[in-house]
Amino acid sequence: DLGDSGDLGFRVRLASGEEVRAGSVVVASGMDGFAYVPEALAPLVGDGLVSHSSDHADLGKFAGRDVIVVGAGQSAQESAALLHEAGARVRLLARSERLVFGAGPTAGPHWQPDTPLGRSWALYAVVHQAAAFRFLPDAARLRLVRRVLGPFGSWWLKPRLDGVVPMTLGRRVAQARRDGDRVVVVARDRQGRTETLDADHVLAATGYRVRVDALDFLGAELRDGVTRVGGFPRLDPGFQSSVPGLYFTGIQAAGTFGPLLRFTCGTEFAAPRLAGAVGRTL
């Protein structure tokens, strides 16, 4: 639990019951609490018929069961491949009309620059101009965070999926309901046509959505004091939020500094700036 302690800064209460005081706090909690499940599926999470891909470290428990994997990105594609290889009967359901796979390694020379995120001039700008990203209009920043490196899978997944795992593409989940011990999913395409699927379980590999309100370890007064943009905290050049002394990094900083902060390699950009900003307050 993290709360405001007035002139003393912040009060941090640990699970052990210990309390400490801090003048500055850096929230680097990753994607915890941000797992997104589509609205039609969310009511069945509590019934055990639907779960998010982040809930599982071992998919072997689904061996011999019918599983629908929802999503088109790396998590969905890899989960579908692993489920199939673990002995589950899998179907991949995605809004995308086709699956996208990244390019495999090739010998140089290349006309596009290499970056930690891939080989592309656009990605070069995302990596090397992250500091300037915050000057873009809010809507443009949020659109780029969502679309740059959108749903796709690694090149080595293609032979494990194509012609191996059945797919229902170009359809979204419109409805879902329990039918005994199984779940029935109604998928709808862009023309409004529907298809009904059923399974023992639905695995939502549908990504993450940053929401400050989901950080329930922050006291209510702190959450209320954080200015947001599209769910992300709005940050200054040193990663500080509108609450003095409260900093955010990792995916929570992507709304200010761009898609680079969605990935571990963004640490090289974030760490010196964040450390410098906190250090100057001491």
Buried (B, 14 or more C-beta within 10 A) or exposed (E): EBBBBEEEBBBBBEEEEEEEEBEBBBBBBEBEBBBBBBEBBBBBBEEEBBBBBBEBEEBEEBEEBBBBBBBBBBBBBBBBBBBBBBEBBBBBBBBBEEBEBBEEEEEEEEEEBEBEBBBBEBBBBBBEEBEEBBEBEEEEBBEBBBEBBEBBBEEEBBEBBEEBBEBBBBBBBBEBBEEEEBBBBBBBBEEEEEEEBBBBBBBBBBBBBBBBEBBEBBBEEBBEBBEBBBBBBBBEEBBBBEBEBBBBBBBBBBBBBBBBBBBEEBBEBBEEBBEEBBEEEE
